[in-house]
Amino acid sequence: MNVVFAGKTDIGRQRDLNEDAFLILPQYRMMAVADGLGGHRSGRVASQLAVTTLHDFFVVTVRPDATWPFPYDDRLSDEENYLCTGIRLANRRIFDRSLKTLVDFGMGTTCVAGMFSSDLSQFAVAHVGDSRCSRFRRGALESMTRDHSLVSDAIHVAPWMTQEEIGQLPKNVITRALGIREEVQVDVRKSEVQPGDVYLLCSDGLTGQISSAEIRDAIIGAKLDGSKERLESCVDELVDRANASGGGDNVTVTLAHVT
């Protein structure tokens, strides 16, 4: 099997600053998206620090003599360990930075990252916050993450809640993010990969503007053929659809297509 990657971030139609960031490292078969929180430009600092830390972590830890900043978890795969450790390190660096200046105090960011095993048979995803990972397979789009948000947490612990009750909850309230505390809990999962799979990472600037059905239709309509050009066109189409639906937030999308 083979995998190609594509990604894009856009300021949207109603924001003055893009506080999203993304990372694609084809040589390590990984990608990540971060959505900064906090305003006053500190959100942008946090998201950029998240992807920069992930980049540096992957580049350094390929050395056989590299020392990891956190213990290896034998319960997880290599890819899950890479992602969890990289995200935890990013959290620590953002937290430390937030304590140094008043303007950065309280800054944070979401983060979702995915990585394929060396033989492309497995895909691991790790996340904190409400940036999402979804998998498109045989015409269906499936979520691979659960938002760390007030609404999502409430539904998870009280699935009997009515739509009216859910609608009364404050939206856009994140219950977990990088940089808020010295330690962070990272959710991680892995799944088997099949030829034709498309893996999507995105900020809520996409999922908050267009539906899962629209995302699915855009991927189907792209007629992906394994080329980077088609995949980039699909990314452009998703961003354009989000902006056409109001563009109320920064929007960031990365895709990985397995053939």
N, C-alpha and C positions, 0 to 999 in steps of 0.2 A: 504493500500500500504506500501511497504518497499523500502528503498534506501540504496545502498552500494556505497562506495567511493574507489578510487585508484588514486595514483599519482606517478610521477617520474620526476626528473630533471637530465639532462646529459650535460656534457661540450661540446659535439659535437666533430668534427674531426679537426677543424682549430683554436680553441681558447685555450689560455693558462690558462684562468680563467673562472669559471662559475659565471656569474653575475645574474642568474635567482634564484628565490626562490618560494616555494609554501607552502600552508597551507591547511590542512584538519582537520576540527573539527566535527566529526560525531555527537557528543552530541549536537551540535548546528545546525546541518544539513547544514553546510556551507563549502565552499572551495574557495581558492584564488590563483592567480598566479601573480608574479611580475617579471619584466624584467628590470634590472638596466641599467642606462645610465651614461655616464660621463668618463668611463675609469679610469686608475690609481687606480684601486680597489675601487674607490668611488661608482661605480655602484653597486657593490656587497654589500657595506654598506647600500645603499639606499633600495635595494630590500629586504634585510634581516630586515631592520628597518620597512619596510612596513608590512611584514607578522607578525613580532613580535608585532607591535602595534595593528594589527587586533586581534591577539590572546589575548593580554592583555585586549583589549576593550571588547571582548565577554565574557571573564572570569569574569571581574569586573561588567559588566552591568547586569548580571543575578540576582544580588542582588536587591531586591525590593526597597532598600533605595539608590541605586546608583544614582549619579548625572551625567548627560550626558554633554560632553564638548560643544555641540552645541544644539540649540533648536530643539525640536521634530517638524517635518513637518506633519501637519494633513492631507495634501493632499496625503501623501504616506502611504503605508502599514507599519506594524511593521518591516517586513523584509527589505523593501527598506530603512527605517530609520536606521536600524542597519548597513547596508552596506554603505550607504552614510556617516553616521557619523564616522564610523570606518575608511573609506578612507580619509575623511577630516582631521581626527586626525593624521593619518599617514603622510599626506601631511605637516601638521604643524610641526611635529617632524622632518621630513627630512629637511624641510626648515631651522628650527632652528639649526640643526646639521651642515648644510652646511655653516652657517655663522661663525662657531667657529674655523675652521682650513682651511688653504689655500688648502690643499690637497683635502678636501671635498667640496670646493666651487663650486657651479654649478652642483652638483650631482643631480640625479633624478631617477625616475623609473616609468614604466607603472604599472598599477594594474587593474586586473579584478577579481571580486568576485561574487559568487552566493550563494543563501540561499533559502532553502525550508521552507514553512510555517509548523507549527507544525503538521498539518494533511496531509501534503505532496500534497495538492491540488494546490498550487501556487509555482512558482519558480521566485525569483527576481534576477536580475543581475545588477551590477553597475560597471562602468569602466572608466578609464582615460588612454589614450594612444592607442597603437595598439595591445595589448594583447587581444585575442578574446574569445567570448563565442559562441558556436554553439549547436544546438539541433538536434539530430538524432531521427526521428520518422517515422515509417513505411517505411523504406528504403530510406528516403530522409534526406539530411543534410541542415539545415537552419541556417543562421547567425543570432545571436541575438544582435550583437553589430556592430557599425560602427567605423572604425579606426579614431583616432584623428591624422591624418597624412596629409601632404601637398597634396598628390595625392588624398586621399579620400575626403578631404575638397573641392578640386578643382572640382572633379566630382559632389559633392553634390550641389555646388552653380552654376556650369556650366555643366549640364548633356549633353549639345550638343557638348562637346569637342570630337574631333576625337581620335582614338587610337594613331595616330601619335603625336598629341599634348600632350596627356597624357604621352606618352613615353618619351617626352622631359623634363618632370618635374623631379626634383631631388627625388630620392627614399630614403626611410629610414629617412625622415625628420619628426619628431614628432612635432605636434602643441599643444599638451597638455600632461603634465606629472606631477607626484607628486614631490614636492620639489623645483620647479622652482620659484614659487611665494608663498606668505604667504597664499593665498586662492586659491582654485581650484574648477572648475565646474565639478561635477560628473554626468555623464549620467546614468540614471536608467530606467529599465522597468521590468514588471512582465508578466507572462503568466500562463495559466492553464496547469497543469501537467496531462499526461495520462500514464497509465501502459505501460511499454516498452520503455518509453523515456530514451534517454542517453544524458546527458549534458556534454559538453566538454569545458574546459578552457585551453588555451595554450598561450605560447609566440610565437613570430613570427619566432622562430627557427623551428617550425613545419610548419606553413602556408607559410613560405618563401621557404620551401624545397619541399613540396609535395602538390598536388592539393586537392581541396575539394572532388573530385571523389575518390582519393586514400584514403583519410581519411574515407569516407563513406564505401569503400570496406573493409578497415581494420576492421571497426566496424561490418559489416555484416559477415565477415569471422571469427570473434571471437566467433560467436555462443553463445552470452551471455545468461546465464541461471539464473542470479540472484546471483551467487556465487562471492565472492571476488576474488577467484583464476582466474576465467575467465576474470574478469575485469582487474586484474593486467596484465594478458597476453596480453590483448588488448592494454593497455598502453605501454607495452614493444614493441609490434609490431609497434605502431605509432612512437615511438622514434627510433627504428631500421630503419624504412623506411626513416625517416628524415636524419639519418646518412648515409644510403646507397645512398641517393641522393646528397651527398656532405658534409653534416654535417657542413655547413658554419657558424653556430651560435650555441649558447647554445640552448637546446630544453627542454621545460617543458610542461608536460601534466597532467591534472587531469580529471577524469571521474566520473560521478555519474549516476548509473543505477537504474531506478525505476521499481519495479515489483509489 
